Structures are given as C-alpha cells and as structure tokens.
Amino acid sequence: KSAEIPQTTGPDASDLLKTLQGKWQNEQDPTYTLEILDTKMRHIHSGQPAMETDIEVDGNCSSQLCAIDSSAIVDGWCFVEKGPSSMECMFVLTCDKTRLKYAPAAALNLALMFKKL
C-alpha cells in the first residue's frame, strides 16, 4: 500500500472551465437550466433568464472564499460564482461531458445535479 500523497496542484483552470461550457438541465427540476458560456453562468427557470453571474475556476479550492473543512473534502475542485450582490464558492463533486454535480462550499449537503443538454 502506498501512502496517499496530498495534491498540491489541481487541474489546469482553462481545462476545468472548458468542461463546464454548454447547457445543463437540473435533474431534480427539469424547468431549471444553466447555460455556461466562457466565464458567464446564466440561471434559467422555465425558459426565462433568472440571474447571470461571472464564474472563476479555482482548481485547488485555495481562495479564502473556498476554505472548506479539509475533512469534508473528498475529491473535486471549485469555482467562485460572482453575482450582482454576492460571491459564493461552489465545490464541484462531478463534472464530465454528461454530468455536473456541485454544492455551495458552505453547505456540501445541498448538491445540485445537472445533465448536459
């Protein structure tokens, strides 16, 4: 058995951002979709734009805003969502070509699950 080596550098932020691009439909509420285009994230409810934010990828969850209790982290990376009046760190649990699952870093039990459209 080899000892686990702590990860000191995460994936390249541009690769992570590339994986997020496109339209995502919420699995719990099909009327809620996300549209991510470059660094803009649009939240759309029932076909109507509800909110647009800027996102900034944090591959190591190292920004002050993304400080998470290290015992709660399993594997993943973060992005900071910057809205008109707030900024929130999101912890990405799964992100590939078909699935996206993330949760607010402050409430990891409130994960949102999306499928790629």
Biopython code that builds the backbone (N, CA, C, O; Angstrom):
import numpy as np
from Bio.PDB.StructureBuilder import StructureBuilder

atoms = [
    (1, "LYS", "N", (0.852, -1.198, 0.000)),
    (1, "LYS", "CA", (0.000, 0.000, 0.000)),
    (1, "LYS", "C", (0.881, 1.240, 0.000)),
    (1, "LYS", "O", (1.813, 1.354, 0.796)),
    (2, "SER", "N", (0.582, 2.145, -0.882)),
    (2, "SER", "CA", (1.343, 3.386, -0.879)),
    (2, "SER", "C", (0.564, 4.457, -0.121)),
    (2, "SER", "O", (-0.667, 4.487, -0.153)),
    (3, "ALA", "N", (1.285, 5.317, 0.549)),
    (3, "ALA", "CA", (0.640, 6.395, 1.297)),
    (3, "ALA", "C", (0.032, 7.392, 0.323)),
    (3, "ALA", "O", (0.550, 7.609, -0.773)),
    (4, "GLU", "N", (-1.065, 7.989, 0.734)),
    (4, "GLU", "CA", (-1.678, 8.999, -0.125)),
    (4, "GLU", "C", (-0.834, 10.255, -0.097)),
    (4, "GLU", "O", (-0.449, 10.737, 0.968)),
    (5, "ILE", "N", (-0.555, 10.775, -1.263)),
    (5, "ILE", "CA", (0.231, 11.991, -1.366)),
    (5, "ILE", "C", (-0.731, 13.155, -1.552)),
    (5, "ILE", "O", (-1.550, 13.136, -2.471)),
    (6, "PRO", "N", (-0.647, 14.171, -0.693)),
    (6, "PRO", "CA", (-1.559, 15.298, -0.844)),
    (6, "PRO", "C", (-1.356, 15.994, -2.186)),
    (6, "PRO", "O", (-0.229, 16.157, -2.653)),
    (7, "GLN", "N", (-2.443, 16.390, -2.783)),
    (7, "GLN", "CA", (-2.369, 17.073, -4.074)),
    (7, "GLN", "C", (-2.045, 18.536, -3.824)),
    (7, "GLN", "O", (-2.761, 19.208, -3.081)),
    (8, "THR", "N", (-0.974, 19.039, -4.434)),
    (8, "THR", "CA", (-0.596, 20.423, -4.218)),
    (8, "THR", "C", (-0.977, 21.301, -5.393)),
    (8, "THR", "O", (-1.076, 22.519, -5.243)),
    (9, "THR", "N", (-1.192, 20.711, -6.560)),
    (9, "THR", "CA", (-1.628, 21.494, -7.709)),
    (9, "THR", "C", (-2.798, 20.789, -8.355)),
    (9, "THR", "O", (-2.776, 19.575, -8.557)),
    (10, "GLY", "N", (-3.812, 21.555, -8.676)),
    (10, "GLY", "CA", (-5.006, 20.979, -9.283)),
    (10, "GLY", "C", (-4.921, 21.001, -10.788)),
    (10, "GLY", "O", (-3.911, 21.423, -11.351)),
    (11, "PRO", "N", (-5.972, 20.551, -11.447)),
    (11, "PRO", "CA", (-6.022, 20.583, -12.905)),
    (11, "PRO", "C", (-5.931, 22.018, -13.411)),
    (11, "PRO", "O", (-6.178, 22.966, -12.665)),
    (12, "ASP", "N", (-5.582, 22.165, -14.658)),
    (12, "ASP", "CA", (-5.480, 23.479, -15.275)),
    (12, "ASP", "C", (-6.860, 24.139, -15.314)),
    (12, "ASP", "O", (-7.837, 23.523, -15.742)),
    (13, "ALA", "N", (-6.933, 25.386, -14.868)),
    (13, "ALA", "CA", (-8.218, 26.094, -14.773)),
    (13, "ALA", "C", (-8.916, 26.218, -16.122)),
    (13, "ALA", "O", (-10.144, 26.159, -16.186)),
    (14, "SER", "N", (-8.149, 26.390, -17.209)),
    (14, "SER", "CA", (-8.806, 26.521, -18.521)),
    (14, "SER", "C", (-9.456, 25.210, -18.949)),
    (14, "SER", "O", (-10.494, 25.226, -19.610)),
    (15, "ASP", "N", (-8.860, 24.069, -18.580)),
    (15, "ASP", "CA", (-9.477, 22.770, -18.871)),
    (15, "ASP", "C", (-10.770, 22.593, -18.073)),
    (15, "ASP", "O", (-11.768, 22.094, -18.593)),
    (16, "LEU", "N", (-10.738, 23.004, -16.819)),
    (16, "LEU", "CA", (-11.929, 22.887, -15.977)),
    (16, "LEU", "C", (-13.045, 23.772, -16.519)),
    (16, "LEU", "O", (-14.201, 23.352, -16.579)),
    (17, "LEU", "N", (-12.704, 24.984, -16.910)),
    (17, "LEU", "CA", (-13.692, 25.900, -17.457)),
    (17, "LEU", "C", (-14.275, 25.351, -18.754)),
    (17, "LEU", "O", (-15.471, 25.493, -19.008)),
    (18, "LYS", "N", (-13.432, 24.722, -19.577)),
    (18, "LYS", "CA", (-13.875, 24.135, -20.839)),
    (18, "LYS", "C", (-14.926, 23.043, -20.591)),
    (18, "LYS", "O", (-15.902, 22.937, -21.334)),
    (19, "THR", "N", (-14.723, 22.246, -19.558)),
    (19, "THR", "CA", (-15.643, 21.154, -19.246)),
    (19, "THR", "C", (-17.012, 21.680, -18.810)),
    (19, "THR", "O", (-18.028, 21.021, -19.032)),
    (20, "LEU", "N", (-17.043, 22.852, -18.198)),
    (20, "LEU", "CA", (-18.306, 23.439, -17.741)),
    (20, "LEU", "C", (-19.155, 24.015, -18.878)),
    (20, "LEU", "O", (-20.364, 24.178, -18.720)),
    (21, "GLN", "N", (-18.548, 24.317, -19.998)),
    (21, "GLN", "CA", (-19.244, 25.023, -21.078)),
    (21, "GLN", "C", (-20.479, 24.277, -21.581)),
    (21, "GLN", "O", (-20.480, 23.050, -21.676)),
    (22, "GLY", "N", (-21.533, 25.040, -21.903)),
    (22, "GLY", "CA", (-22.724, 24.460, -22.508)),
    (22, "GLY", "C", (-23.973, 24.642, -21.676)),
    (22, "GLY", "O", (-24.007, 25.436, -20.736)),
    (23, "LYS", "N", (-25.008, 23.882, -22.043)),
    (23, "LYS", "CA", (-26.297, 23.938, -21.346)),
    (23, "LYS", "C", (-26.459, 22.695, -20.491)),
    (23, "LYS", "O", (-26.155, 21.583, -20.923)),
    (24, "TRP", "N", (-26.946, 22.898, -19.264)),
    (24, "TRP", "CA", (-27.128, 21.831, -18.293)),
    (24, "TRP", "C", (-28.545, 21.896, -17.733)),
    (24, "TRP", "O", (-29.017, 22.966, -17.350)),
    (25, "GLN", "N", (-29.220, 20.753, -17.686)),
    (25, "GLN", "CA", (-30.580, 20.690, -17.137)),
    (25, "GLN", "C", (-30.538, 20.069, -15.751)),
    (25, "GLN", "O", (-29.923, 19.023, -15.544)),
    (26, "ASN", "N", (-31.201, 20.726, -14.802)),
    (26, "ASN", "CA", (-31.252, 20.232, -13.434)),
    (26, "ASN", "C", (-32.016, 18.913, -13.395)),
    (26, "ASN", "O", (-33.095, 18.806, -13.977)),
    (27, "GLU", "N", (-31.469, 17.916, -12.720)),
    (27, "GLU", "CA", (-32.106, 16.595, -12.678)),
    (27, "GLU", "C", (-33.294, 16.553, -11.724)),
    (27, "GLU", "O", (-34.205, 15.747, -11.912)),
    (28, "GLN", "N", (-33.298, 17.416, -10.697)),
    (28, "GLN", "CA", (-34.429, 17.430, -9.773)),
    (28, "GLN", "C", (-35.570, 18.313, -10.280)),
    (28, "GLN", "O", (-36.737, 18.059, -9.981)),
    (29, "ASP", "N", (-35.226, 19.357, -11.053)),
    (29, "ASP", "CA", (-36.229, 20.295, -11.562)),
    (29, "ASP", "C", (-35.927, 20.576, -13.037)),
    (29, "ASP", "O", (-35.112, 21.448, -13.338)),
    (30, "PRO", "N", (-36.578, 19.845, -13.969)),
    (30, "PRO", "CA", (-36.289, 19.988, -15.399)),
    (30, "PRO", "C", (-36.568, 21.386, -15.971)),
    (30, "PRO", "O", (-36.134, 21.687, -17.083)),
    (31, "THR", "N", (-37.291, 22.253, -15.222)),
    (31, "THR", "CA", (-37.545, 23.611, -15.711)),
    (31, "THR", "C", (-36.379, 24.552, -15.397)),
    (31, "THR", "O", (-36.392, 25.713, -15.804)),
    (32, "TYR", "N", (-35.371, 24.050, -14.672)),
    (32, "TYR", "CA", (-34.209, 24.857, -14.281)),
    (32, "TYR", "C", (-32.995, 24.410, -15.095)),
    (32, "TYR", "O", (-32.583, 23.252, -15.025)),
    (33, "THR", "N", (-32.435, 25.330, -15.859)),
    (33, "THR", "CA", (-31.226, 25.018, -16.623)),
    (33, "THR", "C", (-30.137, 26.050, -16.332)),
    (33, "THR", "O", (-30.405, 27.173, -15.906)),
    (34, "LEU", "N", (-28.916, 25.625, -16.577)),
    (34, "LEU", "CA", (-27.757, 26.505, -16.518)),
    (34, "LEU", "C", (-27.203, 26.614, -17.917)),
    (34, "LEU", "O", (-27.207, 25.644, -18.675)),
    (35, "GLU", "N", (-26.729, 27.788, -18.257)),
    (35, "GLU", "CA", (-26.035, 27.974, -19.522)),
    (35, "GLU", "C", (-24.708, 28.625, -19.185)),
    (35, "GLU", "O", (-24.665, 29.720, -18.624)),
    (36, "ILE", "N", (-23.630, 27.946, -19.529)),
    (36, "ILE", "CA", (-22.303, 28.476, -19.226)),
    (36, "ILE", "C", (-21.599, 28.757, -20.543)),
    (36, "ILE", "O", (-21.372, 27.862, -21.357)),
    (37, "LEU", "N", (-21.264, 30.011, -20.723)),
    (37, "LEU", "CA", (-20.596, 30.466, -21.933)),
    (37, "LEU", "C", (-19.388, 31.279, -21.503)),
    (37, "LEU", "O", (-19.523, 32.373, -20.955)),
    (38, "ASP", "N", (-18.207, 30.735, -21.756)),
    (38, "ASP", "CA", (-16.954, 31.324, -21.313)),
    (38, "ASP", "C", (-17.002, 31.465, -19.791)),
    (38, "ASP", "O", (-17.100, 30.452, -19.098)),
    (39, "THR", "N", (-16.936, 32.682, -19.245)),
    (39, "THR", "CA", (-16.962, 32.843, -17.784)),
    (39, "THR", "C", (-18.301, 33.380, -17.285)),
    (39, "THR", "O", (-18.390, 33.870, -16.159)),
    (40, "LYS", "N", (-19.339, 33.291, -18.108)),
    (40, "LYS", "CA", (-20.687, 33.728, -17.711)),
    (40, "LYS", "C", (-21.554, 32.503, -17.428)),
    (40, "LYS", "O", (-21.550, 31.537, -18.191)),
    (41, "MET", "N", (-22.286, 32.556, -16.341)),
    (41, "MET", "CA", (-23.227, 31.492, -15.994)),
    (41, "MET", "C", (-24.617, 32.115, -15.920)),
    (41, "MET", "O", (-24.847, 33.067, -15.173)),
    (42, "ARG", "N", (-25.534, 31.565, -16.704)),
    (42, "ARG", "CA", (-26.920, 32.046, -16.690)),
    (42, "ARG", "C", (-27.803, 30.981, -16.044)),
    (42, "ARG", "O", (-27.779, 29.813, -16.429)),
    (43, "HIS", "N", (-28.572, 31.409, -15.064)),
    (43, "HIS", "CA", (-29.556, 30.543, -14.422)),
    (43, "HIS", "C", (-30.881, 30.824, -15.115)),
    (43, "HIS", "O", (-31.322, 31.972, -15.160)),
    (44, "ILE", "N", (-31.519, 29.796, -15.654)),
    (44, "ILE", "CA", (-32.749, 29.955, -16.428)),
    (44, "ILE", "C", (-33.844, 29.084, -15.806)),
    (44, "ILE", "O", (-33.670, 27.878, -15.628)),
    (45, "HIS", "N", (-34.971, 29.717, -15.480)),
    (45, "HIS", "CA", (-36.113, 28.997, -14.893)),
    (45, "HIS", "C", (-37.295, 29.097, -15.853)),
    (45, "HIS", "O", (-37.701, 30.197, -16.228)),
    (46, "SER", "N", (-37.839, 27.971, -16.243)),
    (46, "SER", "CA", (-38.990, 27.903, -17.163)),
    (46, "SER", "C", (-38.743, 28.729, -18.429)),
    (46, "SER", "O", (-39.640, 29.413, -18.922)),
    (47, "GLY", "N", (-37.521, 28.654, -18.942)),
    (47, "GLY", "CA", (-37.180, 29.345, -20.176)),
    (47, "GLY", "C", (-36.871, 30.825, -20.020)),
    (47, "GLY", "O", (-36.520, 31.487, -20.997)),
    (48, "GLN", "N", (-36.993, 31.358, -18.804)),
    (48, "GLN", "CA", (-36.756, 32.781, -18.560)),
    (48, "GLN", "C", (-35.452, 32.977, -17.783)),
    (48, "GLN", "O", (-35.237, 32.333, -16.756)),
    (49, "PRO", "N", (-34.581, 33.868, -18.274)),
    (49, "PRO", "CA", (-33.349, 34.144, -17.524)),
    (49, "PRO", "C", (-33.681, 34.675, -16.132)),
    (49, "PRO", "O", (-34.455, 35.622, -15.993)),
    (50, "ALA", "N", (-33.097, 34.068, -15.107)),
    (50, "ALA", "CA", (-33.356, 34.484, -13.729)),
    (50, "ALA", "C", (-32.186, 35.277, -13.160)),
    (50, "ALA", "O", (-32.385, 36.238, -12.416)),
    (51, "MET", "N", (-30.956, 34.872, -13.513)),
    (51, "MET", "CA", (-29.783, 35.537, -12.974)),
    (51, "MET", "C", (-28.584, 35.215, -13.856)),
    (51, "MET", "O", (-28.480, 34.119, -14.407)),
    (52, "GLU", "N", (-27.682, 36.180, -13.982)),
    (52, "GLU", "CA", (-26.428, 35.947, -14.696)),
    (52, "GLU", "C", (-25.286, 36.297, -13.758)),
    (52, "GLU", "O", (-25.294, 37.346, -13.114)),
    (53, "THR", "N", (-24.309, 35.412, -13.689)),
    (53, "THR", "CA", (-23.161, 35.629, -12.814)),
    (53, "THR", "C", (-21.878, 35.387, -13.597)),
    (53, "THR", "O", (-21.894, 34.820, -14.690)),
    (54, "ASP", "N", (-20.779, 35.822, -13.021)),
    (54, "ASP", "CA", (-19.456, 35.506, -13.548)),
    (54, "ASP", "C", (-18.910, 34.356, -12.724)),
    (54, "ASP", "O", (-19.170, 34.265, -11.524)),
    (55, "ILE", "N", (-18.152, 33.476, -13.370)),
    (55, "ILE", "CA", (-17.527, 32.386, -12.620)),
    (55, "ILE", "C", (-16.017, 32.434, -12.818)),
    (55, "ILE", "O", (-15.513, 32.819, -13.873)),
    (56, "GLU", "N", (-15.323, 32.032, -11.775)),
    (56, "GLU", "CA", (-13.864, 31.971, -11.790)),
    (56, "GLU", "C", (-13.460, 30.617, -11.221)),
    (56, "GLU", "O", (-13.774, 30.303, -10.073)),
    (57, "VAL", "N", (-12.772, 29.825, -12.015)),
    (57, "VAL", "CA", (-12.374, 28.483, -11.593)),
    (57, "VAL", "C", (-11.229, 28.558, -10.579)),
    (57, "VAL", "O", (-10.282, 29.328, -10.743)),
    (58, "ASP", "N", (-11.339, 27.749, -9.543)),
    (58, "ASP", "CA", (-10.306, 27.625, -8.504)),
    (58, "ASP", "C", (-9.995, 26.131, -8.396)),
    (58, "ASP", "O", (-10.615, 25.415, -7.610)),
    (59, "GLY", "N", (-9.029, 25.670, -9.195)),
    (59, "GLY", "CA", (-8.735, 24.240, -9.297)),
    (59, "GLY", "C", (-8.312, 23.570, -8.017)),
    (59, "GLY", "O", (-8.443, 22.353, -7.884)),
    (60, "ASN", "N", (-7.800, 24.346, -7.058)),
    (60, "ASN", "CA", (-7.343, 23.772, -5.786)),
    (60, "ASN", "C", (-8.226, 24.140, -4.604)),
    (60, "ASN", "O", (-7.934, 23.765, -3.469)),
    (61, "CYS", "N", (-9.310, 24.878, -4.866)),
    (61, "CYS", "CA", (-10.165, 25.385, -3.782)),
    (61, "CYS", "C", (-9.315, 26.127, -2.758)),
    (61, "CYS", "O", (-9.500, 25.972, -1.551)),
    (62, "SER", "N", (-8.381, 26.933, -3.256)),
    (62, "SER", "CA", (-7.414, 27.575, -2.361)),
    (62, "SER", "C", (-7.741, 29.018, -2.006)),
    (62, "SER", "O", (-7.113, 29.590, -1.115)),
    (63, "SER", "N", (-8.720, 29.618, -2.691)),
    (63, "SER", "CA", (-9.039, 31.006, -2.344)),
    (63, "SER", "C", (-9.683, 31.053, -0.965)),
    (63, "SER", "O", (-10.266, 30.074, -0.500)),
    (64, "GLN", "N", (-9.566, 32.205, -0.325)),
    (64, "GLN", "CA", (-10.123, 32.397, 1.018)),
    (64, "GLN", "C", (-11.610, 32.055, 1.045)),
    (64, "GLN", "O", (-12.101, 31.461, 2.005)),
    (65, "LEU", "N", (-12.312, 32.431, -0.004)),
    (65, "LEU", "CA", (-13.754, 32.191, -0.097)),
    (65, "LEU", "C", (-14.080, 30.696, -0.129)),
    (65, "LEU", "O", (-15.159, 30.281, 0.294)),
    (66, "CYS", "N", (-13.145, 29.895, -0.631)),
    (66, "CYS", "CA", (-13.381, 28.459, -0.798)),
    (66, "CYS", "C", (-12.817, 27.619, 0.347)),
    (66, "CYS", "O", (-12.768, 26.393, 0.246)),
    (67, "ALA", "N", (-12.397, 28.254, 1.418)),
    (67, "ALA", "CA", (-11.843, 27.493, 2.540)),
    (67, "ALA", "C", (-12.909, 26.539, 3.070)),
    (67, "ALA", "O", (-13.943, 26.968, 3.582)),
    (68, "ILE", "N", (-12.646, 25.246, 2.940)),
    (68, "ILE", "CA", (-13.584, 24.204, 3.363)),
    (68, "ILE", "C", (-12.878, 23.353, 4.419)),
    (68, "ILE", "O", (-11.665, 23.150, 4.354)),
    (69, "ASP", "N", (-13.627, 22.870, 5.365)),
    (69, "ASP", "CA", (-13.078, 21.941, 6.345)),
    (69, "ASP", "C", (-12.467, 20.775, 5.577)),
    (69, "ASP", "O", (-13.179, 20.046, 4.886)),
    (70, "SER", "N", (-11.152, 20.594, 5.694)),
    (70, "SER", "CA", (-10.463, 19.588, 4.881)),
    (70, "SER", "C", (-10.995, 18.179, 5.104)),
    (70, "SER", "O", (-10.838, 17.327, 4.230)),
    (71, "SER", "N", (-11.614, 17.910, 6.239)),
    (71, "SER", "CA", (-12.159, 16.568, 6.474)),
    (71, "SER", "C", (-13.414, 16.331, 5.641)),
    (71, "SER", "O", (-13.823, 15.186, 5.449)),
    (72, "ALA", "N", (-14.037, 17.417, 5.138)),
    (72, "ALA", "CA", (-15.254, 17.281, 4.337)),
    (72, "ALA", "C", (-14.945, 17.063, 2.860)),
    (72, "ALA", "O", (-15.804, 16.614, 2.102)),
    (73, "ILE", "N", (-13.723, 17.379, 2.455)),
    (73, "ILE", "CA", (-13.367, 17.281, 1.041)),
    (73, "ILE", "C", (-13.003, 15.846, 0.688)),
    (73, "ILE", "O", (-12.183, 15.215, 1.354)),
    (74, "VAL", "N", (-13.615, 15.353, -0.352)),
    (74, "VAL", "CA", (-13.261, 14.034, -0.853)),
    (74, "VAL", "C", (-12.371, 14.211, -2.078)),
    (74, "VAL", "O", (-11.173, 13.933, -2.019)),
    (75, "ASP", "N", (-12.931, 14.659, -3.157)),
    (75, "ASP", "CA", (-12.173, 14.909, -4.371)),
    (75, "ASP", "C", (-12.986, 15.878, -5.200)),
    (75, "ASP", "O", (-14.208, 15.749, -5.280)),
    (76, "GLY", "N", (-12.345, 16.828, -5.806)),
    (76, "GLY", "CA", (-13.074, 17.789, -6.615)),
    (76, "GLY", "C", (-12.321, 19.093, -6.750)),
    (76, "GLY", "O", (-11.140, 19.179, -6.411)),
    (77, "TRP", "N", (-13.001, 20.098, -7.243)),
    (77, "TRP", "CA", (-12.408, 21.416, -7.426)),
    (77, "TRP", "C", (-13.507, 22.444, -7.246)),
    (77, "TRP", "O", (-14.660, 22.071, -7.028)),
    (78, "CYS", "N", (-13.191, 23.713, -7.330)),
    (78, "CYS", "CA", (-14.160, 24.757, -7.013)),
    (78, "CYS", "C", (-14.266, 25.791, -8.129)),
    (78, "CYS", "O", (-13.380, 25.928, -8.973)),
    (79, "PHE", "N", (-15.381, 26.511, -8.099)),
    (79, "PHE", "CA", (-15.476, 27.748, -8.861)),
    (79, "PHE", "C", (-16.202, 28.763, -7.990)),
    (79, "PHE", "O", (-17.071, 28.423, -7.187)),
    (80, "VAL", "N", (-15.817, 30.016, -8.175)),
    (80, "VAL", "CA", (-16.446, 31.097, -7.435)),
    (80, "VAL", "C", (-17.485, 31.727, -8.352)),
    (80, "VAL", "O", (-17.179, 32.124, -9.476)),
    (81, "GLU", "N", (-18.706, 31.813, -7.864)),
    (81, "GLU", "CA", (-19.789, 32.428, -8.618)),
    (81, "GLU", "C", (-19.983, 33.841, -8.072)),
    (81, "GLU", "O", (-20.281, 34.035, -6.893)),
    (82, "LYS", "N", (-19.806, 34.822, -8.958)),
    (82, "LYS", "CA", (-19.875, 36.230, -8.562)),
    (82, "LYS", "C", (-21.151, 36.851, -9.099)),
    (82, "LYS", "O", (-21.267, 37.140, -10.291)),
    (83, "GLY", "N", (-22.104, 37.052, -8.205)),
    (83, "GLY", "CA", (-23.375, 37.666, -8.585)),
    (83, "GLY", "C", (-23.340, 39.169, -8.381)),
    (83, "GLY", "O", (-22.322, 39.724, -7.969)),
    (84, "PRO", "N", (-24.471, 39.836, -8.675)),
    (84, "PRO", "CA", (-24.512, 41.285, -8.540)),
    (84, "PRO", "C", (-24.294, 41.760, -7.102)),
    (84, "PRO", "O", (-23.754, 42.845, -6.882)),
    (85, "SER", "N", (-24.707, 40.961, -6.134)),
    (85, "SER", "CA", (-24.579, 41.408, -4.744)),
    (85, "SER", "C", (-23.869, 40.416, -3.831)),
    (85, "SER", "O", (-23.773, 40.645, -2.626)),
    (86, "SER", "N", (-23.369, 39.309, -4.397)),
    (86, "SER", "CA", (-22.703, 38.325, -3.538)),
    (86, "SER", "C", (-21.712, 37.472, -4.327)),
    (86, "SER", "O", (-21.757, 37.406, -5.556)),
    (87, "MET", "N", (-20.828, 36.829, -3.593)),
    (87, "MET", "CA", (-19.884, 35.874, -4.180)),
    (87, "MET", "C", (-19.975, 34.600, -3.357)),
    (87, "MET", "O", (-20.012, 34.643, -2.128)),
    (88, "GLU", "N", (-20.012, 33.454, -4.054)),
    (88, "GLU", "CA", (-20.111, 32.187, -3.341)),
    (88, "GLU", "C", (-19.215, 31.157, -4.010)),
    (88, "GLU", "O", (-19.138, 31.075, -5.236)),
    (89, "CYS", "N", (-18.546, 30.381, -3.182)),
    (89, "CYS", "CA", (-17.697, 29.309, -3.693)),
    (89, "CYS", "C", (-18.539, 28.045, -3.856)),
    (89, "CYS", "O", (-19.284, 27.657, -2.956)),
    (90, "MET", "N", (-18.405, 27.413, -5.024)),
    (90, "MET", "CA", (-19.107, 26.168, -5.303)),
    (90, "MET", "C", (-18.084, 25.041, -5.418)),
    (90, "MET", "O", (-17.084, 25.172, -6.124)),
    (91, "PHE", "N", (-18.337, 23.944, -4.728)),
    (91, "PHE", "CA", (-17.455, 22.781, -4.759)),
    (91, "PHE", "C", (-18.001, 21.798, -5.789)),
    (91, "PHE", "O", (-19.129, 21.324, -5.655)),
    (92, "VAL", "N", (-17.215, 21.492, -6.808)),
    (92, "VAL", "CA", (-17.644, 20.599, -7.883)),
    (92, "VAL", "C", (-17.303, 19.166, -7.500)),
    (92, "VAL", "O", (-16.136, 18.810, -7.338)),
    (93, "LEU", "N", (-18.345, 18.348, -7.357)),
    (93, "LEU", "CA", (-18.176, 16.951, -6.971)),
    (93, "LEU", "C", (-17.990, 16.072, -8.202)),
    (93, "LEU", "O", (-17.208, 15.121, -8.176)),
    (94, "THR", "N", (-18.715, 16.391, -9.292)),
    (94, "THR", "CA", (-18.629, 15.652, -10.546)),
    (94, "THR", "C", (-18.759, 16.637, -11.697)),
    (94, "THR", "O", (-19.618, 17.518, -11.672)),
    (95, "CYS", "N", (-17.917, 16.492, -12.693)),
    (95, "CYS", "CA", (-18.069, 17.291, -13.898)),
    (95, "CYS", "C", (-17.372, 16.556, -15.036)),
    (95, "CYS", "O", (-16.149, 16.422, -15.057)),
    (96, "ASP", "N", (-18.184, 16.083, -15.986)),
    (96, "ASP", "CA", (-17.629, 15.461, -17.178)),
    (96, "ASP", "C", (-18.483, 15.890, -18.360)),
    (96, "ASP", "O", (-19.201, 16.885, -18.260)),
    (97, "LYS", "N", (-18.431, 15.186, -19.455)),
    (97, "LYS", "CA", (-19.158, 15.603, -20.658)),
    (97, "LYS", "C", (-20.672, 15.428, -20.550)),
    (97, "LYS", "O", (-21.411, 15.967, -21.373)),
    (98, "THR", "N", (-21.148, 14.680, -19.543)),
    (98, "THR", "CA", (-22.587, 14.425, -19.429)),
    (98, "THR", "C", (-23.205, 14.827, -18.094)),
    (98, "THR", "O", (-24.418, 15.024, -18.030)),
    (99, "ARG", "N", (-22.425, 14.956, -17.034)),
    (99, "ARG", "CA", (-22.952, 15.216, -15.692)),
    (99, "ARG", "C", (-22.190, 16.347, -15.007)),
    (99, "ARG", "O", (-20.983, 16.514, -15.179)),
    (100, "LEU", "N", (-22.947, 17.113, -14.224)),
    (100, "LEU", "CA", (-22.379, 18.168, -13.393)),
    (100, "LEU", "C", (-23.081, 18.104, -12.046)),
    (100, "LEU", "O", (-24.308, 18.143, -11.966)),
    (101, "LYS", "N", (-22.283, 18.005, -10.995)),
    (101, "LYS", "CA", (-22.833, 17.998, -9.640)),
    (101, "LYS", "C", (-21.970, 18.924, -8.796)),
    (101, "LYS", "O", (-20.763, 18.723, -8.669)),
    (102, "TYR", "N", (-22.610, 19.947, -8.218)),
    (102, "TYR", "CA", (-21.852, 20.857, -7.368)),
    (102, "TYR", "C", (-22.704, 21.308, -6.193)),
    (102, "TYR", "O", (-23.929, 21.184, -6.205)),
    (103, "ALA", "N", (-22.029, 21.832, -5.180)),
    (103, "ALA", "CA", (-22.711, 22.295, -3.974)),
    (103, "ALA", "C", (-21.996, 23.531, -3.450)),
    (103, "ALA", "O", (-20.797, 23.701, -3.671)),
    (104, "PRO", "N", (-22.735, 24.398, -2.752)),
    (104, "PRO", "CA", (-22.057, 25.516, -2.105)),
    (104, "PRO", "C", (-21.030, 24.965, -1.108)),
    (104, "PRO", "O", (-21.322, 24.030, -0.363)),
    (105, "ALA", "N", (-19.826, 25.551, -1.101)),
    (105, "ALA", "CA", (-18.776, 25.071, -0.196)),
    (105, "ALA", "C", (-19.234, 25.155, 1.258)),
    (105, "ALA", "O", (-18.800, 24.369, 2.100)),
    (106, "ALA", "N", (-20.104, 26.102, 1.541)),
    (106, "ALA", "CA", (-20.599, 26.277, 2.909)),
    (106, "ALA", "C", (-21.689, 25.263, 3.273)),
    (106, "ALA", "O", (-22.047, 25.141, 4.445)),
    (107, "ALA", "N", (-22.220, 24.535, 2.282)),
    (107, "ALA", "CA", (-23.303, 23.581, 2.540)),
    (107, "ALA", "C", (-23.178, 22.414, 1.557)),
    (107, "ALA", "O", (-23.970, 22.290, 0.623)),
    (108, "LEU", "N", (-22.183, 21.570, 1.777)),
    (108, "LEU", "CA", (-21.902, 20.469, 0.846)),
    (108, "LEU", "C", (-23.056, 19.482, 0.710)),
    (108, "LEU", "O", (-23.112, 18.725, -0.259)),
    (109, "ASN", "N", (-23.974, 19.484, 1.670)),
    (109, "ASN", "CA", (-25.120, 18.564, 1.599)),
    (109, "ASN", "C", (-26.224, 19.085, 0.666)),
    (109, "ASN", "O", (-27.223, 18.396, 0.461)),
    (110, "LEU", "N", (-26.061, 20.281, 0.101)),
    (110, "LEU", "CA", (-27.073, 20.859, -0.788)),
    (110, "LEU", "C", (-26.642, 20.799, -2.250)),
    (110, "LEU", "O", (-26.693, 21.804, -2.959)),
    (111, "ALA", "N", (-26.225, 19.639, -2.689)),
    (111, "ALA", "CA", (-25.709, 19.478, -4.055)),
    (111, "ALA", "C", (-26.809, 19.600, -5.110)),
    (111, "ALA", "O", (-27.929, 19.126, -4.918)),
    (112, "LEU", "N", (-26.467, 20.242, -6.219)),
    (112, "LEU", "CA", (-27.322, 20.335, -7.392)),
    (112, "LEU", "C", (-26.769, 19.396, -8.454)),
    (112, "LEU", "O", (-25.558, 19.346, -8.668)),
    (113, "MET", "N", (-27.648, 18.650, -9.120)),
    (113, "MET", "CA", (-27.211, 17.707, -10.136)),
    (113, "MET", "C", (-27.812, 18.102, -11.474)),
    (113, "MET", "O", (-29.005, 18.388, -11.575)),
    (114, "PHE", "N", (-26.956, 18.113, -12.513)),
    (114, "PHE", "CA", (-27.365, 18.505, -13.855)),
    (114, "PHE", "C", (-26.918, 17.472, -14.861)),
    (114, "PHE", "O", (-25.941, 16.755, -14.642)),
    (115, "LYS", "N", (-27.653, 17.397, -15.988)),
    (115, "LYS", "CA", (-27.212, 16.581, -17.108)),
    (115, "LYS", "C", (-27.011, 17.525, -18.298)),
    (115, "LYS", "O", (-27.699, 18.538, -18.429)),
    (116, "LYS", "N", (-26.065, 17.174, -19.149)),
    (116, "LYS", "CA", (-25.739, 18.012, -20.297)),
    (116, "LYS", "C", (-26.844, 17.928, -21.339)),
    (116, "LYS", "O", (-27.356, 16.843, -21.614)),
    (117, "LEU", "N", (-27.214, 19.062, -21.921)),
    (117, "LEU", "CA", (-28.216, 19.101, -22.978)),
    (117, "LEU", "C", (-27.531, 19.131, -24.333)),
    (117, "LEU", "O", (-28.202, 19.166, -25.364)),
]
sb = StructureBuilder()
sb.init_structure("model")
sb.init_model(0)
sb.init_chain("A")
sb.init_seg("    ")
for serial, (resi, resn, name, xyz) in enumerate(atoms, 1):
    if name == "N":
        sb.init_residue(resn, " ", resi, " ")
    sb.init_atom(name, np.array(xyz, "f"), 0.0, 1.0, " ", f" {name:<3s}", serial, name[0])
structure = sb.get_structure()
